Amino acid sequence: MSNQTYLADTIECGIKGGWRDMWVGTQIDTTKLEHIKADRKGILEEKVSLAKQSVGLDALLIWAHGDPQSIDTLCELCAGMGIETYLWYPILADIPDFEIPKSAKVVNHEGRRGYGEIGRWQRLGTYASGREKFEFLCPNSEETISQIFNLYKNQLNRHDFDGVFLDRIRYPSAAMGFEMLFSCFCDNCKRMFKQQFNMDLQNLRSAVEAHFGKRDIYSIDLIKNAGSIHEILYPEVMGDFLIFKNRSVYKVVKKFSDYAKTKGKKVGLDLFSHSLAGAVSQDYELLSTACDWIKPMIYCHSTGPAGFPLELHSIIHSLLTLNRDLKLEGVAAGLSDILKVKLPETLNLLMTNGIPEELIFYEIKNINMLNLKSGVDIYPGFEVMKMDDLCVITEKILGSYLDNVFAQKAKGMVMSWDLLDMPAENLDFTKRYLREHTG
C-alpha cells in the first residue's frame, strides 16, 4: 500500500470517528496594536469573543512583549469567557526588555557569534520591525540566564496567568546561517562538557573544522541513507556533543518550568516539529518531563523561522553550497523520503507553494511513537493566519490541515500563530469543520 493510499484511508476513518473533546488554543501578539491609540480593549474583546464563539477557544497564549495594560485586559477578558491564559515567553532569544550581551551569544566552531552566512534568512534583523532577531544566547551562560529568569518571574507574577508557554528554547537553526548549527564552543560549554564527558571540547572543535574541509562533505549517499535530517547535518564525531546540547537546553527549560509549577501554573512548550527538532537540540522525550503539553510547529507554508519552507530552503541551499557535486533533485528526493511527502521541484516553489499539509499526519505519527512522559499531550500547531509576507492560508489548505489532525486523533491543536492576523472566514471555516466532525 502506498503512503498516499494509507493516508487517505486513515484520514477517512479519523474524520468519520470524530471526537468531542478537542482542545483549541491560539496565540496573540499585542505589539501589533501599538500604533492604535484608542479602543485597543475593544479590538481585543472582538477578536477573543469571535475565537470563543467560533472554535470554543480553550487557551490564549499571550506574547510577553505586549504592554502590561493590554496583557491585563486579555487576562480579564479570558477569565470572563472561561479561556485559560498563558505567558508566551521566549528564553534564549528575543527576550522582553533585555539585550543579550555579545559575550553570552552562542559561538560556533569558527568563533563566530550571532548569524552565519550560508543559507541565512535574508530578513534576519529586520523581521517584526527588528524586535525578533533570532540571535541566540548560549544556554550555559548561567549569569545571563539568571538575569532573564528574574525578568520572567517578575512578568509571571505581575499578571494573572494560568500557565506559561516557553519559546525560543533551542540553538540556532540553519535559517540563522548553516555554520551556526555547529555551536556552542564558548568557555562555559568547554568547562561543562569537560565535567560531563571528561573530554576536551577543543578537540571536537578541530574535528568539526576538519569536517568542513572534506571535499565530499554531505555526499548524496549520506543524504539517501540517512534516517533523519540531523543525521545528515552532523558528523558522527559530534554524538556526545549533541547529547550535551540537548541537556543544556533541557536544563534551562526545567529551571523556568519548575518555577511556574511552584506557582500552580501549567507549562506548554513551543518546539520545532519532530523532523527538525534534532537539528536545534530539542529532545522531545527529555523535554516532555518538564511540561504538561507540547506544541510542535508543523508549519507547511510559513516562510519564517521554524516554518518547513524556510528551514528546508536553508538546509538544501547550504548542502548544495558546501558540495558542488550535489544536485537539487537528489537532495530533495532524500529529504522527501525522510519526511514522507514530496518536496517541490525548485527552491523558489518551496518558498512560494510550501509543502503538502499531509506532513502534519506523519509528524504527529512520529511524535506519538516516542517515549514521552505519561500524561503529556501533543497539540500540533499549524498556520491559520493570512500575512502576505509570511504565508496566506486558504480554506483549502486549512481543511487539509484539519483532516490530517483529525486522522491522527490529536487531543487538541494550536491555531497559529496570531489571532490578530486570522481572518474571520478562516475562523468561521474552522467552526463549521469542528461542528461537522465533532458532533
Beta strands, then each sheet from edge to edge (+ up, - down):
strand 1: 23-28
strand 2: 59-63
strand 3: 84-90
strand 4: 163-167
strand 5: 266-272
strand 6: 293-297
strand 7: 377-378
strand 8: 381-383
strand 9: 386-387
strand 10: 391-392
strand 11: 412-416
sheet 1: 7+ 6+ 5+ 4+ 3+ 2+ 1+ 11+ 8+
sheet 2: 9+ 10-
end
